[in-house]
Amino acid sequence: MTAKPGLVVPADIAAFFKDADGSSIISLASKQITAPMIQGTAVTLDELSMGGGLRVVYYILDRSPSMADVGPLLLKGFNEDLVPAIKEAREDDISTLRIGGSSFSSDITQIWGRPENGKTIYFHELEKLPLLTSAEYNPSRGWATALHAAIIDGCAKAMAYAGELRKEYGIQPEVDVIVLTDGANNEPPNDLQPVQSVITGSRKDLVRFVFFYFQTKGGLADPEGYARELGFDPENTQVFAKKKSETDKEYKSRFRRMMRVMSRVSASKGTNAVQAASAVPPADAEEDIV
């Protein structure tokens, strides 16, 4: 997917970009989004009265076959640990959160779609985030790694939803796009330039892209370099590499630590991935994990 000259970019999308190439790519992707995909829980007057603004957090989760060993840990981490960990780490961040996400292999599946008042809701307040199910995240049924398409699709959904919030409440939301993967893209589109244009062309005061790399059986030779090529800032890139002769307990501890770091980043717009990682040292992950 490339930018198209002459494409009219909606104002709600253009607001997130300083660069016409990035905005036109997301505008083109957003044309594939139907209204039900960007429905969310209504923002209450009590939430607005907090005065912290609106923030959309969108997770993009790799469920390619190489993530099979991670699957049960990821479901447990999101369903049992994520919400309380975000609450604990929020500190003075009083922004109103709405959380959504996708999982991807060769296809892309929007997650957390749940019925509410006769419609399906995909963006939820933190306290009511649904359980992530094996139907939404199951690497054993995966095939490949459509990372490029997933980033563009997830960004389009998050920004389109944020645009709806802006129309309804008159407040410009901020957007966090948080990617978790164990490898590089191997599905069309193979050109990384559109992804780079979207990430580097976005307004840093409104959009934050975060890259979490969790090494499984194989792995990238230079995951930090790959993240830089895609456009991710080093301060929002974290690599969780495996140790030599890693035990099962150490493997689980490493994943649990990554979830804690992700929770801290999700909790506060003022905490980048490097800062979050420094606040969760490896020693804190040496607890018994079942």
C-alpha positions in Angstrom: 0.0 0.0 0.0 1.4 3.4 -1.0 0.2 6.9 -0.8 -2.0 8.0 -3.7 -1.5 11.5 -5.1 -4.7 13.5 -5.0 -6.4 11.4 -2.3 -8.5 13.5 0.0 -7.6 12.7 3.6 -10.4 13.2 6.2 -9.6 15.8 8.8 -9.9 13.3 11.6 -7.1 11.2 10.1 -4.9 14.2 9.0 -4.9 15.5 12.6 -2.6 12.7 13.6 0.1 13.4 10.9 2.7 15.9 10.0 3.4 14.1 6.8 1.0 13.7 3.8 2.4 10.3 2.8 1.5 8.7 6.2 -1.9 10.3 6.4 -2.9 9.1 2.9 -1.8 5.5 3.6 -4.0 5.4 6.7 -6.8 7.2 5.0 -6.7 4.6 2.2 -6.7 1.7 4.8 -9.6 3.3 6.7 -11.8 3.0 3.7 -11.8 -0.8 4.4 -13.2 -0.1 8.0 -16.9 -0.5 8.6 -18.7 1.4 11.3 -19.1 -1.7 13.6 -15.3 -2.1 13.8 -14.9 1.2 15.6 -17.6 1.1 18.1 -16.7 1.6 21.7 -18.0 2.1 25.2 -19.4 5.5 25.7 -17.3 8.0 27.6 -19.1 9.2 30.7 -19.3 12.7 32.2 -17.4 11.5 35.2 -14.5 10.4 33.0 -14.5 13.7 31.1 -14.6 15.7 34.3 -11.2 14.2 35.3 -9.7 16.6 32.8 -7.0 14.1 31.6 -8.1 13.9 28.0 -8.8 10.8 26.0 -6.3 8.1 25.0 -6.8 5.1 22.7 -4.5 2.1 23.4 -4.4 -0.4 20.5 -2.5 -3.8 20.9 -1.3 -5.6 17.8 -0.5 -9.2 18.8 1.5 -11.7 16.6 -0.1 -15.1 16.6 2.1 -16.7 13.9 3.0 -20.4 14.6 6.3 -19.5 16.2 4.3 -17.9 19.0 2.6 -21.2 19.9 4.5 -21.7 23.1 3.7 -18.2 24.1 -0.1 -18.5 23.5 -1.2 -19.8 26.9 1.1 -17.2 28.6 -0.3 -14.4 26.6 -3.9 -15.3 27.3 -3.1 -15.6 31.0 -1.1 -12.3 31.0 -3.9 -10.3 29.3 -6.8 -12.0 31.2 -5.3 -12.0 34.7 -2.4 -9.6 34.9 -2.8 -6.7 32.5 -5.7 -4.7 33.9 -4.5 -4.8 37.6 -1.0 -4.0 36.5 -2.1 -1.0 34.5 -4.2 0.3 37.4 -1.3 -0.1 39.7 1.1 1.8 37.4 -1.2 4.6 36.3 0.0 6.9 39.2 -0.9 10.5 38.1 -2.1 9.6 34.6 -5.8 10.5 34.7 -6.5 10.2 30.9 -9.6 8.3 30.0 -8.6 5.0 28.4 -10.3 3.0 25.6 -8.6 -0.2 24.7 -8.8 -2.3 21.5 -6.6 -4.6 19.5 -6.0 -7.1 16.8 -4.2 -10.4 16.5 -2.5 -11.4 13.2 -0.9 -14.2 11.4 -1.4 -14.3 7.6 -4.8 -12.8 8.4 -5.9 -10.0 10.9 -8.5 -10.6 13.5 -10.0 -7.7 15.6 -10.1 -8.8 19.2 -12.3 -8.1 22.2 -15.5 -7.8 20.2 -18.4 -8.2 22.7 -22.1 -7.5 22.5 -23.4 -4.5 24.3 -26.8 -2.8 23.9 -27.5 -4.5 20.7 -24.2 -3.8 19.0 -20.7 -5.2 19.1 -18.2 -3.2 21.0 -14.5 -3.4 20.2 -13.0 -0.5 22.3 -13.5 -0.8 26.0 -12.8 1.0 29.2 -10.0 -0.6 31.3 -12.2 -1.9 34.1 -14.5 -3.7 31.6 -11.9 -5.1 29.2 -13.3 -8.6 28.1 -11.3 -11.8 28.4 -9.1 -12.5 25.4 -10.3 -15.9 24.1 -8.5 -18.7 22.2 -10.8 -18.0 19.3 -9.2 -14.6 19.0 -5.6 -15.6 19.8 -4.5 -19.1 18.9 -1.0 -19.4 17.2 -1.5 -23.1 16.5 -4.0 -22.0 13.8 -1.6 -19.4 12.4 0.3 -19.5 9.2 2.6 -16.5 8.5 3.6 -13.1 9.8 1.7 -10.2 8.2 3.3 -7.6 10.4 3.3 -4.7 7.9 -0.4 -5.1 7.1 -1.3 -5.6 10.8 0.4 -2.3 11.8 -1.3 -0.3 9.0 -4.7 -1.9 9.8 -4.4 -1.5 13.5 -3.3 2.1 13.2 -6.2 2.8 10.8 -8.7 1.3 13.3 -7.3 3.1 16.3 -7.2 6.5 14.5 -10.7 6.0 13.0 -12.1 5.3 16.4 -10.2 8.2 17.9 -11.7 10.4 15.2 -15.2 9.3 16.2 -14.4 10.3 19.8 -13.2 13.7 18.6 -16.4 14.3 16.7 -18.6 13.2 19.7 -16.8 14.9 22.6 -14.8 17.7 20.9 -11.5 16.5 22.4 -8.5 15.4 20.4 -7.6 11.9 21.6 -4.0 10.5 21.8 -3.3 7.1 20.3 -0.9 4.4 21.4 -0.1 1.5 19.0 1.7 -1.3 20.8 3.1 -4.2 18.8 4.1 -7.5 20.2 6.0 -9.9 17.8 8.7 -12.5 17.7 9.8 -12.1 14.0 9.8 -10.1 10.8 7.1 -9.6 8.2 6.9 -12.4 5.6 3.6 -11.6 4.0 2.5 -9.0 1.4 3.0 -6.1 1.4 6.7 -6.8 1.8 7.8 -3.2 1.3 8.4 -1.6 4.7 8.3 1.9 3.4 4.5 2.4 3.9 4.9 1.3 7.5 7.9 3.6 8.0 5.9 6.5 6.4 3.0 6.0 8.8 5.2 5.8 11.9 7.7 8.5 11.2 5.1 10.8 9.6 2.8 10.8 12.6 2.7 13.6 15.2 4.7 12.5 18.2 2.5 14.6 20.5 -0.5 12.6 19.5 0.7 9.1 18.4 3.1 6.7 20.1 4.3 3.5 18.5 5.8 0.9 20.8 7.6 -2.3 19.6 8.0 -5.3 21.9 10.1 -8.2 20.6 9.9 -11.5 22.4 12.4 -14.1 21.2 11.0 -17.6 20.8 12.8 -20.5 19.2 14.5 -18.7 16.3 14.6 -15.0 16.3 15.9 -12.0 14.5 19.7 -11.3 14.4 19.1 -7.6 15.1 15.5 -6.9 16.4 16.4 -3.3 17.4 17.7 -2.6 13.9 14.6 -4.1 12.4 12.4 -1.9 14.6 14.4 1.2 13.6 13.9 0.3 9.9 10.2 0.2 10.5 10.4 3.6 12.1 10.0 2.8 15.8 11.9 5.1 18.2 14.7 3.4 20.2 13.1 4.7 23.4 9.9 2.8 22.6 11.6 -0.4 21.5 12.2 -3.3 23.9 13.8 -6.7 23.2 13.3 -9.7 25.5 15.9 -12.1 24.3 16.2 -15.6 25.5 19.1 -16.9 27.5 21.3 -19.8 26.6 20.0 -23.0 28.1 16.9 -21.2 29.3 14.7 -23.2 31.6 10.9 -23.3 31.3 10.7 -21.3 34.5 13.0 -18.6 33.1 11.1 -18.6 29.8 7.9 -17.9 31.7 9.6 -15.3 33.9 10.9 -13.5 30.8 7.4 -13.3 29.3 5.9 -12.2 32.6 8.4 -9.4 32.8 7.6 -8.3 29.3 3.9 -8.1 30.2 4.7 -6.0 33.3 6.8 -3.6 31.1 3.9 -3.4 28.6 1.5 -2.6 31.4 3.6 0.3 32.6 3.8 1.7 29.0 0.1 1.3 28.6 -0.6 2.9 32.0 1.0 6.3 31.3 1.5 8.4 28.2 4.6 9.8 29.9 6.4 6.5 30.3 8.3 5.2 27.4 9.4 1.5 27.0 13.0 2.1 28.2 11.8 3.8 31.3 9.2 1.1 31.9 11.8 -1.7 31.5 14.2 0.0 34.0 11.3 0.0 36.5 10.8 -3.7 36.1 14.3 -5.3 36.6 14.8 -9.0 35.7 15.0 -9.9 39.4 11.4 -8.9 39.8 10.4 -11.7 37.4 12.1 -14.5 39.3 9.0 -15.5 41.1 7.3 -18.9 40.7 5.0 -18.9 37.7 2.6 -21.7 37.0 
